Amino acid sequence: MLQQEFNDAAERSKKLPEQSNDILLTLYSLYKQATAGDVAGPRPAMFDFRGRAKFDAWEKLRGMTHDEAMTQYIALVRKLESEAQ
């Protein structure tokens, strides 16, 4: 049930109005934590600003369970949807 809610929220997130970079990074990091677990590999190079920002946002969620990341992702999408109305 949680997985289906998460998948539905991921689809709905594509239809949200434009969001700030902070919100986009939060959505990205929660999605990655829910689907891939803890970040792995080296931090991107110094001049890969986008890659570093994504890596750092995901790194902050280290240790969060898949279920908790899914739950937070679903809640954030719902919040953004309600704000857009």
PyMOL Python script that loads the backbone (N, CA, C, O; Angstrom):
from pymol import cmd

cmd.read_pdbstr("""\
ATOM      1  N   MET A   1       0.822  -1.190   0.000  1.00  0.00           N
ATOM      2  CA  MET A   1       0.000   0.000   0.000  1.00  0.00           C
ATOM      3  C   MET A   1       0.871   1.261   0.000  1.00  0.00           C
ATOM      4  O   MET A   1       0.624   2.173  -0.788  1.00  0.00           O
ATOM      5  N   LEU A   2       1.882   1.327   0.868  1.00  0.00           N
ATOM      6  CA  LEU A   2       2.769   2.486   0.928  1.00  0.00           C
ATOM      7  C   LEU A   2       3.492   2.667  -0.401  1.00  0.00           C
ATOM      8  O   LEU A   2       3.626   3.787  -0.895  1.00  0.00           O
ATOM      9  N   GLN A   3       3.955   1.566  -0.976  1.00  0.00           N
ATOM     10  CA  GLN A   3       4.668   1.635  -2.257  1.00  0.00           C
ATOM     11  C   GLN A   3       3.772   2.223  -3.341  1.00  0.00           C
ATOM     12  O   GLN A   3       4.226   3.043  -4.140  1.00  0.00           O
ATOM     13  N   GLN A   4       2.505   1.814  -3.378  1.00  0.00           N
ATOM     14  CA  GLN A   4       1.584   2.337  -4.388  1.00  0.00           C
ATOM     15  C   GLN A   4       1.313   3.823  -4.163  1.00  0.00           C
ATOM     16  O   GLN A   4       1.266   4.594  -5.121  1.00  0.00           O
ATOM     17  N   GLU A   5       1.134   4.231  -2.903  1.00  0.00           N
ATOM     18  CA  GLU A   5       0.939   5.651  -2.599  1.00  0.00           C
ATOM     19  C   GLU A   5       2.159   6.469  -3.038  1.00  0.00           C
ATOM     20  O   GLU A   5       2.031   7.567  -3.578  1.00  0.00           O
ATOM     21  N   PHE A   6       3.336   5.905  -2.793  1.00  0.00           N
ATOM     22  CA  PHE A   6       4.583   6.564  -3.187  1.00  0.00           C
ATOM     23  C   PHE A   6       4.655   6.708  -4.707  1.00  0.00           C
ATOM     24  O   PHE A   6       4.975   7.781  -5.219  1.00  0.00           O
ATOM     25  N   ASN A   7       4.359   5.634  -5.418  1.00  0.00           N
ATOM     26  CA  ASN A   7       4.383   5.680  -6.882  1.00  0.00           C
ATOM     27  C   ASN A   7       3.390   6.707  -7.418  1.00  0.00           C
ATOM     28  O   ASN A   7       3.696   7.441  -8.358  1.00  0.00           O
ATOM     29  N   ASP A   8       2.207   6.758  -6.821  1.00  0.00           N
ATOM     30  CA  ASP A   8       1.193   7.739  -7.227  1.00  0.00           C
ATOM     31  C   ASP A   8       1.692   9.165  -6.965  1.00  0.00           C
ATOM     32  O   ASP A   8       1.524  10.049  -7.804  1.00  0.00           O
ATOM     33  N   ALA A   9       2.300   9.380  -5.803  1.00  0.00           N
ATOM     34  CA  ALA A   9       2.830  10.708  -5.462  1.00  0.00           C
ATOM     35  C   ALA A   9       3.950  11.101  -6.423  1.00  0.00           C
ATOM     36  O   ALA A   9       4.051  12.264  -6.813  1.00  0.00           O
ATOM     37  N   ALA A  10       4.779  10.154  -6.802  1.00  0.00           N
ATOM     38  CA  ALA A  10       5.868  10.439  -7.747  1.00  0.00           C
ATOM     39  C   ALA A  10       5.292  10.873  -9.094  1.00  0.00           C
ATOM     40  O   ALA A  10       5.824  11.785  -9.726  1.00  0.00           O
ATOM     41  N   GLU A  11       4.230  10.240  -9.533  1.00  0.00           N
ATOM     42  CA  GLU A  11       3.585  10.641 -10.794  1.00  0.00           C
ATOM     43  C   GLU A  11       2.949  12.021 -10.673  1.00  0.00           C
ATOM     44  O   GLU A  11       3.063  12.846 -11.579  1.00  0.00           O
ATOM     45  N   ARG A  12       2.280  12.265  -9.553  1.00  0.00           N
ATOM     46  CA  ARG A  12       1.629  13.561  -9.351  1.00  0.00           C
ATOM     47  C   ARG A  12       2.647  14.687  -9.221  1.00  0.00           C
ATOM     48  O   ARG A  12       2.361  15.825  -9.592  1.00  0.00           O
ATOM     49  N   SER A  13       3.828  14.381  -8.700  1.00  0.00           N
ATOM     50  CA  SER A  13       4.852  15.420  -8.516  1.00  0.00           C
ATOM     51  C   SER A  13       5.282  16.021  -9.851  1.00  0.00           C
ATOM     52  O   SER A  13       5.732  17.166  -9.898  1.00  0.00           O
ATOM     53  N   LYS A  14       5.148  15.266 -10.925  1.00  0.00           N
ATOM     54  CA  LYS A  14       5.525  15.756 -12.252  1.00  0.00           C
ATOM     55  C   LYS A  14       4.577  16.849 -12.741  1.00  0.00           C
ATOM     56  O   LYS A  14       4.913  17.599 -13.659  1.00  0.00           O
ATOM     57  N   LYS A  15       3.401  16.940 -12.135  1.00  0.00           N
ATOM     58  CA  LYS A  15       2.393  17.915 -12.556  1.00  0.00           C
ATOM     59  C   LYS A  15       2.331  19.136 -11.640  1.00  0.00           C
ATOM     60  O   LYS A  15       1.494  20.019 -11.828  1.00  0.00           O
ATOM     61  N   LEU A  16       3.217  19.181 -10.653  1.00  0.00           N
ATOM     62  CA  LEU A  16       3.235  20.324  -9.746  1.00  0.00           C
ATOM     63  C   LEU A  16       3.744  21.565 -10.471  1.00  0.00           C
ATOM     64  O   LEU A  16       4.531  21.465 -11.412  1.00  0.00           O
ATOM     65  N   PRO A  17       3.287  22.740 -10.023  1.00  0.00           N
ATOM     66  CA  PRO A  17       3.853  23.962 -10.598  1.00  0.00           C
ATOM     67  C   PRO A  17       5.334  24.065 -10.254  1.00  0.00           C
ATOM     68  O   PRO A  17       5.835  23.335  -9.400  1.00  0.00           O
ATOM     69  N   GLU A  18       6.023  24.968 -10.920  1.00  0.00           N
ATOM     70  CA  GLU A  18       7.458  25.151 -10.683  1.00  0.00           C
ATOM     71  C   GLU A  18       7.728  25.399  -9.205  1.00  0.00           C
ATOM     72  O   GLU A  18       7.007  26.147  -8.545  1.00  0.00           O
ATOM     73  N   GLN A  19       8.774  24.761  -8.697  1.00  0.00           N
ATOM     74  CA  GLN A  19       9.125  24.838  -7.278  1.00  0.00           C
ATOM     75  C   GLN A  19      10.512  25.452  -7.109  1.00  0.00           C
ATOM     76  O   GLN A  19      11.292  25.529  -8.058  1.00  0.00           O
ATOM     77  N   SER A  20      10.803  25.886  -5.883  1.00  0.00           N
ATOM     78  CA  SER A  20      12.134  26.418  -5.579  1.00  0.00           C
ATOM     79  C   SER A  20      13.165  25.295  -5.633  1.00  0.00           C
ATOM     80  O   SER A  20      12.820  24.114  -5.574  1.00  0.00           O
ATOM     81  N   ASN A  21      14.423  25.678  -5.746  1.00  0.00           N
ATOM     82  CA  ASN A  21      15.500  24.684  -5.756  1.00  0.00           C
ATOM     83  C   ASN A  21      15.515  23.870  -4.470  1.00  0.00           C
ATOM     84  O   ASN A  21      15.791  22.670  -4.504  1.00  0.00           O
ATOM     85  N   ASP A  22      15.222  24.502  -3.334  1.00  0.00           N
ATOM     86  CA  ASP A  22      15.217  23.777  -2.060  1.00  0.00           C
ATOM     87  C   ASP A  22      14.169  22.672  -2.054  1.00  0.00           C
ATOM     88  O   ASP A  22      14.433  21.558  -1.603  1.00  0.00           O
ATOM     89  N   ILE A  23      12.987  22.985  -2.553  1.00  0.00           N
ATOM     90  CA  ILE A  23      11.914  21.983  -2.610  1.00  0.00           C
ATOM     91  C   ILE A  23      12.298  20.872  -3.577  1.00  0.00           C
ATOM     92  O   ILE A  23      12.107  19.693  -3.278  1.00  0.00           O
ATOM     93  N   LEU A  24      12.832  21.237  -4.722  1.00  0.00           N
ATOM     94  CA  LEU A  24      13.250  20.223  -5.699  1.00  0.00           C
ATOM     95  C   LEU A  24      14.319  19.300  -5.130  1.00  0.00           C
ATOM     96  O   LEU A  24      14.284  18.091  -5.357  1.00  0.00           O
ATOM     97  N   LEU A  25      15.270  19.869  -4.392  1.00  0.00           N
ATOM     98  CA  LEU A  25      16.310  19.043  -3.770  1.00  0.00           C
ATOM     99  C   LEU A  25      15.720  18.120  -2.711  1.00  0.00           C
ATOM    100  O   LEU A  25      16.145  16.973  -2.580  1.00  0.00           O
ATOM    101  N   THR A  26      14.747  18.612  -1.961  1.00  0.00           N
ATOM    102  CA  THR A  26      14.100  17.777  -0.946  1.00  0.00           C
ATOM    103  C   THR A  26      13.346  16.636  -1.608  1.00  0.00           C
ATOM    104  O   THR A  26      13.452  15.489  -1.175  1.00  0.00           O
ATOM    105  N   LEU A  27      12.587  16.937  -2.653  1.00  0.00           N
ATOM    106  CA  LEU A  27      11.874  15.880  -3.380  1.00  0.00           C
ATOM    107  C   LEU A  27      12.859  14.858  -3.937  1.00  0.00           C
ATOM    108  O   LEU A  27      12.650  13.651  -3.811  1.00  0.00           O
ATOM    109  N   TYR A  28      13.928  15.344  -4.551  1.00  0.00           N
ATOM    110  CA  TYR A  28      14.939  14.455  -5.122  1.00  0.00           C
ATOM    111  C   TYR A  28      15.542  13.547  -4.058  1.00  0.00           C
ATOM    112  O   TYR A  28      15.611  12.330  -4.232  1.00  0.00           O
ATOM    113  N   SER A  29      15.977  14.148  -2.962  1.00  0.00           N
ATOM    114  CA  SER A  29      16.673  13.362  -1.943  1.00  0.00           C
ATOM    115  C   SER A  29      15.749  12.344  -1.279  1.00  0.00           C
ATOM    116  O   SER A  29      16.165  11.219  -1.003  1.00  0.00           O
ATOM    117  N   LEU A  30      14.510  12.726  -1.022  1.00  0.00           N
ATOM    118  CA  LEU A  30      13.556  11.768  -0.450  1.00  0.00           C
ATOM    119  C   LEU A  30      13.266  10.630  -1.427  1.00  0.00           C
ATOM    120  O   LEU A  30      13.180   9.466  -1.034  1.00  0.00           O
ATOM    121  N   TYR A  31      13.119  10.980  -2.693  1.00  0.00           N
ATOM    122  CA  TYR A  31      12.873   9.957  -3.717  1.00  0.00           C
ATOM    123  C   TYR A  31      14.051   8.974  -3.782  1.00  0.00           C
ATOM    124  O   TYR A  31      13.858   7.758  -3.777  1.00  0.00           O
ATOM    125  N   LYS A  32      15.260   9.515  -3.841  1.00  0.00           N
ATOM    126  CA  LYS A  32      16.437   8.653  -3.929  1.00  0.00           C
ATOM    127  C   LYS A  32      16.605   7.792  -2.678  1.00  0.00           C
ATOM    128  O   LYS A  32      16.961   6.618  -2.780  1.00  0.00           O
ATOM    129  N   GLN A  33      16.353   8.363  -1.499  1.00  0.00           N
ATOM    130  CA  GLN A  33      16.483   7.595  -0.264  1.00  0.00           C
ATOM    131  C   GLN A  33      15.438   6.475  -0.241  1.00  0.00           C
ATOM    132  O   GLN A  33      15.719   5.368   0.217  1.00  0.00           O
ATOM    133  N   ALA A  34      14.241   6.768  -0.734  1.00  0.00           N
ATOM    134  CA  ALA A  34      13.173   5.768  -0.747  1.00  0.00           C
ATOM    135  C   ALA A  34      13.446   4.653  -1.745  1.00  0.00           C
ATOM    136  O   ALA A  34      13.095   3.499  -1.502  1.00  0.00           O
ATOM    137  N   THR A  35      14.071   4.993  -2.864  1.00  0.00           N
ATOM    138  CA  THR A  35      14.258   3.993  -3.912  1.00  0.00           C
ATOM    139  C   THR A  35      15.630   3.333  -3.915  1.00  0.00           C
ATOM    140  O   THR A  35      15.761   2.184  -4.338  1.00  0.00           O
ATOM    141  N   ALA A  36      16.657   4.046  -3.449  1.00  0.00           N
ATOM    142  CA  ALA A  36      18.021   3.507  -3.541  1.00  0.00           C
ATOM    143  C   ALA A  36      18.717   3.361  -2.189  1.00  0.00           C
ATOM    144  O   ALA A  36      19.767   2.724  -2.105  1.00  0.00           O
ATOM    145  N   GLY A  37      18.152   3.936  -1.138  1.00  0.00           N
ATOM    146  CA  GLY A  37      18.812   3.879   0.170  1.00  0.00           C
ATOM    147  C   GLY A  37      19.875   4.961   0.292  1.00  0.00           C
ATOM    148  O   GLY A  37      19.841   5.968  -0.414  1.00  0.00           O
ATOM    149  N   ASP A  38      20.807   4.737   1.191  1.00  0.00           N
ATOM    150  CA  ASP A  38      21.849   5.728   1.462  1.00  0.00           C
ATOM    151  C   ASP A  38      22.688   6.029   0.224  1.00  0.00           C
ATOM    152  O   ASP A  38      22.956   5.154  -0.598  1.00  0.00           O
ATOM    153  N   VAL A  39      23.093   7.296   0.117  1.00  0.00           N
ATOM    154  CA  VAL A  39      23.943   7.731  -0.984  1.00  0.00           C
ATOM    155  C   VAL A  39      25.252   6.946  -0.952  1.00  0.00           C
ATOM    156  O   VAL A  39      25.764   6.605   0.114  1.00  0.00           O
ATOM    157  N   ALA A  40      25.778   6.669  -2.137  1.00  0.00           N
ATOM    158  CA  ALA A  40      27.040   5.922  -2.230  1.00  0.00           C
ATOM    159  C   ALA A  40      27.935   6.605  -3.246  1.00  0.00           C
ATOM    160  O   ALA A  40      27.466   7.384  -4.077  1.00  0.00           O
ATOM    161  N   GLY A  41      29.192   6.318  -3.178  1.00  0.00           N
ATOM    162  CA  GLY A  41      30.139   6.867  -4.133  1.00  0.00           C
ATOM    163  C   GLY A  41      30.716   8.184  -3.656  1.00  0.00           C
ATOM    164  O   GLY A  41      30.308   8.726  -2.629  1.00  0.00           O
ATOM    165  N   PRO A  42      31.670   8.688  -4.417  1.00  0.00           N
ATOM    166  CA  PRO A  42      32.325   9.945  -4.037  1.00  0.00           C
ATOM    167  C   PRO A  42      31.437  11.155  -4.321  1.00  0.00           C
ATOM    168  O   PRO A  42      30.559  11.118  -5.183  1.00  0.00           O
ATOM    169  N   ARG A  43      31.688  12.211  -3.582  1.00  0.00           N
ATOM    170  CA  ARG A  43      30.985  13.475  -3.801  1.00  0.00           C
ATOM    171  C   ARG A  43      31.438  14.038  -5.153  1.00  0.00           C
ATOM    172  O   ARG A  43      32.627  13.989  -5.468  1.00  0.00           O
ATOM    173  N   PRO A  44      30.511  14.571  -5.953  1.00  0.00           N
ATOM    174  CA  PRO A  44      30.895  15.120  -7.258  1.00  0.00           C
ATOM    175  C   PRO A  44      31.946  16.226  -7.153  1.00  0.00           C
ATOM    176  O   PRO A  44      32.133  16.833  -6.099  1.00  0.00           O
ATOM    177  N   ALA A  45      32.616  16.466  -8.263  1.00  0.00           N
ATOM    178  CA  ALA A  45      33.703  17.451  -8.330  1.00  0.00           C
ATOM    179  C   ALA A  45      33.230  18.842  -7.929  1.00  0.00           C
ATOM    180  O   ALA A  45      32.040  19.150  -7.990  1.00  0.00           O
ATOM    181  N   MET A  46      34.174  19.671  -7.523  1.00  0.00           N
ATOM    182  CA  MET A  46      33.893  21.005  -6.995  1.00  0.00           C
ATOM    183  C   MET A  46      33.060  21.860  -7.944  1.00  0.00           C
ATOM    184  O   MET A  46      32.205  22.615  -7.481  1.00  0.00           O
ATOM    185  N   PHE A  47      33.278  21.771  -9.234  1.00  0.00           N
ATOM    186  CA  PHE A  47      32.574  22.626 -10.173  1.00  0.00           C
ATOM    187  C   PHE A  47      31.285  22.002 -10.710  1.00  0.00           C
ATOM    188  O   PHE A  47      30.624  22.585 -11.570  1.00  0.00           O
ATOM    189  N   ASP A  48      30.933  20.835 -10.213  1.00  0.00           N
ATOM    190  CA  ASP A  48      29.646  20.210 -10.549  1.00  0.00           C
ATOM    191  C   ASP A  48      28.657  20.643  -9.464  1.00  0.00           C
ATOM    192  O   ASP A  48      28.288  19.864  -8.585  1.00  0.00           O
ATOM    193  N   PHE A  49      28.244  21.902  -9.555  1.00  0.00           N
ATOM    194  CA  PHE A  49      27.416  22.492  -8.498  1.00  0.00           C
ATOM    195  C   PHE A  49      26.101  21.751  -8.317  1.00  0.00           C
ATOM    196  O   PHE A  49      25.672  21.493  -7.193  1.00  0.00           O
ATOM    197  N   ARG A  50      25.471  21.413  -9.422  1.00  0.00           N
ATOM    198  CA  ARG A  50      24.189  20.713  -9.351  1.00  0.00           C
ATOM    199  C   ARG A  50      24.371  19.322  -8.732  1.00  0.00           C
ATOM    200  O   ARG A  50      23.618  18.927  -7.842  1.00  0.00           O
ATOM    201  N   GLY A  51      25.364  18.598  -9.206  1.00  0.00           N
ATOM    202  CA  GLY A  51      25.637  17.259  -8.687  1.00  0.00           C
ATOM    203  C   GLY A  51      25.969  17.276  -7.202  1.00  0.00           C
ATOM    204  O   GLY A  51      25.517  16.416  -6.446  1.00  0.00           O
ATOM    205  N   ARG A  52      26.761  18.258  -6.791  1.00  0.00           N
ATOM    206  CA  ARG A  52      27.125  18.373  -5.373  1.00  0.00           C
ATOM    207  C   ARG A  52      25.904  18.697  -4.510  1.00  0.00           C
ATOM    208  O   ARG A  52      25.745  18.150  -3.419  1.00  0.00           O
ATOM    209  N   ALA A  53      25.046  19.591  -5.006  1.00  0.00           N
ATOM    210  CA  ALA A  53      23.849  19.954  -4.245  1.00  0.00           C
ATOM    211  C   ALA A  53      22.943  18.736  -4.070  1.00  0.00           C
ATOM    212  O   ALA A  53      22.408  18.507  -2.986  1.00  0.00           O
ATOM    213  N   LYS A  54      22.776  17.967  -5.123  1.00  0.00           N
ATOM    214  CA  LYS A  54      21.938  16.768  -5.047  1.00  0.00           C
ATOM    215  C   LYS A  54      22.566  15.738  -4.096  1.00  0.00           C
ATOM    216  O   LYS A  54      21.878  15.147  -3.264  1.00  0.00           O
ATOM    217  N   PHE A  55      23.873  15.535  -4.234  1.00  0.00           N
ATOM    218  CA  PHE A  55      24.579  14.589  -3.374  1.00  0.00           C
ATOM    219  C   PHE A  55      24.436  14.999  -1.905  1.00  0.00           C
ATOM    220  O   PHE A  55      24.117  14.174  -1.049  1.00  0.00           O
ATOM    221  N   ASP A  56      24.676  16.280  -1.626  1.00  0.00           N
ATOM    222  CA  ASP A  56      24.623  16.764  -0.239  1.00  0.00           C
ATOM    223  C   ASP A  56      23.223  16.642   0.350  1.00  0.00           C
ATOM    224  O   ASP A  56      23.072  16.276   1.516  1.00  0.00           O
ATOM    225  N   ALA A  57      22.193  16.946  -0.448  1.00  0.00           N
ATOM    226  CA  ALA A  57      20.813  16.828   0.037  1.00  0.00           C
ATOM    227  C   ALA A  57      20.494  15.374   0.373  1.00  0.00           C
ATOM    228  O   ALA A  57      19.859  15.089   1.389  1.00  0.00           O
ATOM    229  N   TRP A  58      20.931  14.469  -0.475  1.00  0.00           N
ATOM    230  CA  TRP A  58      20.683  13.041  -0.257  1.00  0.00           C
ATOM    231  C   TRP A  58      21.497  12.543   0.941  1.00  0.00           C
ATOM    232  O   TRP A  58      21.003  11.747   1.739  1.00  0.00           O
ATOM    233  N   GLU A  59      22.724  13.003   1.065  1.00  0.00           N
ATOM    234  CA  GLU A  59      23.593  12.596   2.174  1.00  0.00           C
ATOM    235  C   GLU A  59      22.971  12.932   3.526  1.00  0.00           C
ATOM    236  O   GLU A  59      23.148  12.189   4.491  1.00  0.00           O
ATOM    237  N   LYS A  60      22.249  14.041   3.603  1.00  0.00           N
ATOM    238  CA  LYS A  60      21.611  14.446   4.867  1.00  0.00           C
ATOM    239  C   LYS A  60      20.580  13.432   5.350  1.00  0.00           C
ATOM    240  O   LYS A  60      20.225  13.424   6.528  1.00  0.00           O
ATOM    241  N   LEU A  61      20.101  12.583   4.458  1.00  0.00           N
ATOM    242  CA  LEU A  61      19.083  11.588   4.819  1.00  0.00           C
ATOM    243  C   LEU A  61      19.686  10.226   5.157  1.00  0.00           C
ATOM    244  O   LEU A  61      18.956   9.259   5.373  1.00  0.00           O
ATOM    245  N   ARG A  62      21.006  10.152   5.203  1.00  0.00           N
ATOM    246  CA  ARG A  62      21.675   8.877   5.502  1.00  0.00           C
ATOM    247  C   ARG A  62      21.065   8.239   6.756  1.00  0.00           C
ATOM    248  O   ARG A  62      20.920   8.887   7.792  1.00  0.00           O
ATOM    249  N   GLY A  63      20.721   6.979   6.637  1.00  0.00           N
ATOM    250  CA  GLY A  63      20.173   6.229   7.760  1.00  0.00           C
ATOM    251  C   GLY A  63      18.652   6.229   7.812  1.00  0.00           C
ATOM    252  O   GLY A  63      18.064   5.438   8.550  1.00  0.00           O
ATOM    253  N   MET A  64      18.004   7.099   7.046  1.00  0.00           N
ATOM    254  CA  MET A  64      16.539   7.117   7.018  1.00  0.00           C
ATOM    255  C   MET A  64      16.054   5.848   6.303  1.00  0.00           C
ATOM    256  O   MET A  64      16.619   5.449   5.284  1.00  0.00           O
ATOM    257  N   THR A  65      15.022   5.231   6.838  1.00  0.00           N
ATOM    258  CA  THR A  65      14.496   4.012   6.223  1.00  0.00           C
ATOM    259  C   THR A  65      13.762   4.343   4.927  1.00  0.00           C
ATOM    260  O   THR A  65      13.353   5.480   4.693  1.00  0.00           O
ATOM    261  N   HIS A  66      13.610   3.320   4.096  1.00  0.00           N
ATOM    262  CA  HIS A  66      12.862   3.477   2.848  1.00  0.00           C
ATOM    263  C   HIS A  66      11.436   3.939   3.143  1.00  0.00           C
ATOM    264  O   HIS A  66      10.924   4.855   2.499  1.00  0.00           O
ATOM    265  N   ASP A  67      10.798   3.292   4.127  1.00  0.00           N
ATOM    266  CA  ASP A  67       9.411   3.623   4.457  1.00  0.00           C
ATOM    267  C   ASP A  67       9.264   5.056   4.955  1.00  0.00           C
ATOM    268  O   ASP A  67       8.305   5.737   4.594  1.00  0.00           O
ATOM    269  N   GLU A  68      10.189   5.517   5.771  1.00  0.00           N
ATOM    270  CA  GLU A  68      10.124   6.890   6.283  1.00  0.00           C
ATOM    271  C   GLU A  68      10.318   7.885   5.139  1.00  0.00           C
ATOM    272  O   GLU A  68       9.630   8.904   5.075  1.00  0.00           O
ATOM    273  N   ALA A  69      11.252   7.590   4.242  1.00  0.00           N
ATOM    274  CA  ALA A  69      11.473   8.474   3.094  1.00  0.00           C
ATOM    275  C   ALA A  69      10.229   8.512   2.207  1.00  0.00           C
ATOM    276  O   ALA A  69       9.846   9.580   1.730  1.00  0.00           O
ATOM    277  N   MET A  70       9.600   7.372   1.983  1.00  0.00           N
ATOM    278  CA  MET A  70       8.369   7.335   1.188  1.00  0.00           C
ATOM    279  C   MET A  70       7.273   8.154   1.858  1.00  0.00           C
ATOM    280  O   MET A  70       6.582   8.933   1.201  1.00  0.00           O
ATOM    281  N   THR A  71       7.118   7.978   3.153  1.00  0.00           N
ATOM    282  CA  THR A  71       6.086   8.693   3.903  1.00  0.00           C
ATOM    283  C   THR A  71       6.300  10.204   3.821  1.00  0.00           C
ATOM    284  O   THR A  71       5.350  10.953   3.594  1.00  0.00           O
ATOM    285  N   GLN A  72       7.532  10.652   4.002  1.00  0.00           N
ATOM    286  CA  GLN A  72       7.827  12.078   3.934  1.00  0.00           C
ATOM    287  C   GLN A  72       7.644  12.620   2.521  1.00  0.00           C
ATOM    288  O   GLN A  72       7.180  13.747   2.345  1.00  0.00           O
ATOM    289  N   TYR A  73       8.003  11.833   1.521  1.00  0.00           N
ATOM    290  CA  TYR A  73       7.831  12.244   0.130  1.00  0.00           C
ATOM    291  C   TYR A  73       6.346  12.438  -0.179  1.00  0.00           C
ATOM    292  O   TYR A  73       5.955  13.453  -0.754  1.00  0.00           O
ATOM    293  N   ILE A  74       5.527  11.467   0.202  1.00  0.00           N
ATOM    294  CA  ILE A  74       4.077  11.537  -0.020  1.00  0.00           C
ATOM    295  C   ILE A  74       3.502  12.775   0.662  1.00  0.00           C
ATOM    296  O   ILE A  74       2.709  13.503   0.065  1.00  0.00           O
ATOM    297  N   ALA A  75       3.896  13.011   1.897  1.00  0.00           N
ATOM    298  CA  ALA A  75       3.388  14.166   2.649  1.00  0.00           C
ATOM    299  C   ALA A  75       3.789  15.476   1.978  1.00  0.00           C
ATOM    300  O   ALA A  75       2.984  16.404   1.910  1.00  0.00           O
ATOM    301  N   LEU A  76       5.017  15.563   1.483  1.00  0.00           N
ATOM    302  CA  LEU A  76       5.479  16.784   0.836  1.00  0.00           C
ATOM    303  C   LEU A  76       4.709  17.033  -0.460  1.00  0.00           C
ATOM    304  O   LEU A  76       4.305  18.164  -0.731  1.00  0.00           O
ATOM    305  N   VAL A  77       4.505  15.996  -1.254  1.00  0.00           N
ATOM    306  CA  VAL A  77       3.744  16.163  -2.494  1.00  0.00           C
ATOM    307  C   VAL A  77       2.329  16.620  -2.183  1.00  0.00           C
ATOM    308  O   VAL A  77       1.809  17.512  -2.853  1.00  0.00           O
ATOM    309  N   ARG A  78       1.698  16.029  -1.183  1.00  0.00           N
ATOM    310  CA  ARG A  78       0.348  16.449  -0.796  1.00  0.00           C
ATOM    311  C   ARG A  78       0.337  17.913  -0.371  1.00  0.00           C
ATOM    312  O   ARG A  78      -0.566  18.662  -0.744  1.00  0.00           O
ATOM    313  N   LYS A  79       1.319  18.316   0.395  1.00  0.00           N
ATOM    314  CA  LYS A  79       1.410  19.709   0.860  1.00  0.00           C
ATOM    315  C   LYS A  79       1.562  20.650  -0.330  1.00  0.00           C
ATOM    316  O   LYS A  79       0.882  21.674  -0.396  1.00  0.00           O
ATOM    317  N   LEU A  80       2.428  20.324  -1.250  1.00  0.00           N
ATOM    318  CA  LEU A  80       2.648  21.162  -2.422  1.00  0.00           C
ATOM    319  C   LEU A  80       1.403  21.227  -3.300  1.00  0.00           C
ATOM    320  O   LEU A  80       1.092  22.274  -3.869  1.00  0.00           O
ATOM    321  N   GLU A  81       0.695  20.112  -3.408  1.00  0.00           N
ATOM    322  CA  GLU A  81      -0.549  20.095  -4.175  1.00  0.00           C
ATOM    323  C   GLU A  81      -1.591  21.008  -3.535  1.00  0.00           C
ATOM    324  O   GLU A  81      -2.285  21.751  -4.230  1.00  0.00           O
ATOM    325  N   SER A  82      -1.697  20.950  -2.216  1.00  0.00           N
ATOM    326  CA  SER A  82      -2.701  21.779  -1.536  1.00  0.00           C
ATOM    327  C   SER A  82      -2.343  23.268  -1.642  1.00  0.00           C
ATOM    328  O   SER A  82      -3.237  24.109  -1.735  1.00  0.00           O
ATOM    329  N   GLU A  83      -1.062  23.596  -1.629  1.00  0.00           N
ATOM    330  CA  GLU A  83      -0.627  24.981  -1.772  1.00  0.00           C
ATOM    331  C   GLU A  83      -0.880  25.511  -3.183  1.00  0.00           C
ATOM    332  O   GLU A  83      -1.067  26.711  -3.378  1.00  0.00           O
ATOM    333  N   ALA A  84      -0.884  24.613  -4.157  1.00  0.00           N
ATOM    334  CA  ALA A  84      -1.057  25.018  -5.543  1.00  0.00           C
ATOM    335  C   ALA A  84      -2.526  25.301  -5.884  1.00  0.00           C
ATOM    336  O   ALA A  84      -2.823  25.905  -6.915  1.00  0.00           O
ATOM    337  N   GLN A  85      -3.422  24.871  -5.029  1.00  0.00           N
ATOM    338  CA  GLN A  85      -4.857  25.066  -5.320  1.00  0.00           C
ATOM    339  C   GLN A  85      -5.350  26.421  -4.925  1.00  0.00           C
ATOM    340  O   GLN A  85      -6.528  26.727  -5.109  1.00  0.00           O
TER     341      GLN A  85
END
""", "prot")
cmd.dss("prot")
cmd.show_as("cartoon", "prot")
cmd.util.cbc("prot")
cmd.orient("prot")
